[in-house]
C-alpha cells in the first residue's frame, strides 16, 4: 500500500495528522507514505517512520506571484514531482479548496471529507471517495477516523501516538521550563508583564527558563524577559528540528495557542496552554499531560484576531485578566508534581 497525504499547513494542523498516520502504520507495517506539505514545514513529516518521501510545495508564495511561478517553470516542476508516483490512495486531510486543488493533480484514488464534513464544502468535488466525519470532535480524532475509513481498519481507541517522540532525546541537565510567548494573533498574546512575573517566579523556585523567538518582535520580548535573571536565556533561532530538540529537553512548557504548543504535545512534554480568544475543544493541544486554561470572560472566546472589548480593563487582551500569573503558576506546579 502506497499513499499520499495532502496536509500542507499550518504547523498545528500537520501535527494533528501524525496520530492517524501512526494508526495506519501500526495496522500495516509495510505501508509507504509520501506527504505533500508547505516547504516551511517540510521537516516534520520526515520525523515519522512511515514517511518515505516529502513533496514540498510553496503554494503560499506562488499565489502571490502567479505569473512568475508559471513562467519560471516552478509549477511544472512541482507537477512532475507530484505525478511521478501512482498511489493507491491520495488522502486530503485538510478539506480546503487549496488542498483539494493539489489532490486533484495527484495520481491515485482521491479521498477526502464529504461536503458536510469538510471545512470548505466545495473541496469535496475533487474527491472520488468521500467520507462523513462529524465536525463536533477534536481534529486529531476526526483525522484518525478519516484514515481508518479510507484504509479500511477499525479506528483504535488508544491515546494518540504522534510517532515522532523517539526521534528526539529527552535529556535535561537541570529543571527547565520553556515559555512559548510568541504567536501570530494579537488576541492570543498573554501580556508581557505576566510573562515577566511568571519567569521571575520560576527562577526563584530553582528552574531555568528558556525562551524561543522567531521574529524581531519576539526577540525583543524575550530579551526583556531574560533581563530579569541570569537563569533566563533565549533559545538560539533554529529550524523546527532545533526547536523540537529544545522542547524535548524541558521538564514542562507554558505557552499560548501556537503551533509550537502542538509540537510540545506531540513530543509528550507536560504543558499548560493558555486560551483567550480561542478555545481548545476542537483544535487545542491534544495528548497526555496537557492542561488547558480557558479564559472565563464575557466575550471569550471571540475567535477574532482583533480585541473589540469596550469595557474597563488593566490589560490587553482584556480576557487574560482571568488567566492570572497565580492561576498559571498553580496549573504548572500541578502537572510537574
Steps between C-alpha positions, in 0.01 A plus 500: 500500500643837394310814601541874463394735779399853407542719808692812414463727804491634764740363762223394736293342221797294383568382856133400535535264202787296645295272732286387206812404308628307803170309513529411132866397537422276796218339302729444200874511580574472127317827434691754295401862526591818315394838640425823314572795729594868494877530477518693829377188682668236285716374789210373708379206288860371474496431874232233461626149408218437249590795277726407208488820295406861570373710210544869587269761356517879525134569438489796740777672306384393155152645551663841545704462179280297268647610168861485617442151639347385173761645264794401720403134465464445876140384469585253223793364703270451795238316293768268360615420852143446617405266216808275500326250726168320453334474844245256633337788690547875501363629831414867535512541878441875481163542332569839346464616140876551473576148625230353276657679203832330577328166561338519154843508334634188674479149351286261702155464652420842648347475848374766738217633711152541358347845458335490842828412672762707316601843627428632150213296347605561137819304567297178493447536125862396440470163672401167349428353843335717767451433871267644761697586815331695779631852551405499867825344623870576518698522176730213605200269545343611170814425301547164672145413400561614142813285458327198654212539254722551194740214582229270637612416854325543838584832658711433811365627831855544634644843588654681203856406410663773293789271409776761525606505868764229450662722241616734778701433813326587826785617717524809717800610703285690748129572555403720205176671406449632147263794454334521158417869498478559124193469280363663186166626637515804727199363686693186595783687673522459876611844631875562516489598866339164579779316321762697693331430833467128422863475389613668821295260709645204311860605556433562869371142520827370351398450137693607195278681251550490123329716241470430126457779247435522130484869404630839623193565717531165674874549541447838668240351737726206583794732567288708735387195695853356508638821654323410826733217601815321372312168508272621219646447153398513136489190284715576193297550185481165328305278265210295632729208582708723726192637675360149545830386651483785753136422583581131553753596767256709703335383819186690401376772267270799543365651182229684317294351218774455242643230274790429734252410773370221274857387434550485878196273536626277219828455687315400817629794708269616785363842415258773601343676202309827531185573300337842490362589157507133396381176654656154527198276440566421132853623430673525839813314606414133518655219700605397851616762751347787302330759721272759336423829673202667331423864584160544663405839359176644355622510139739204507561312285443763230705315231611841376847631422405843635375571852179707490422497872377847608486450877751604764813287516857539623644271232460416134358267386255552783395134522838410648406674822344165587828314436718650769862411570386326817253281310761403240760433770262270689412307183868461414588367844215250475626342177862500618412331827 
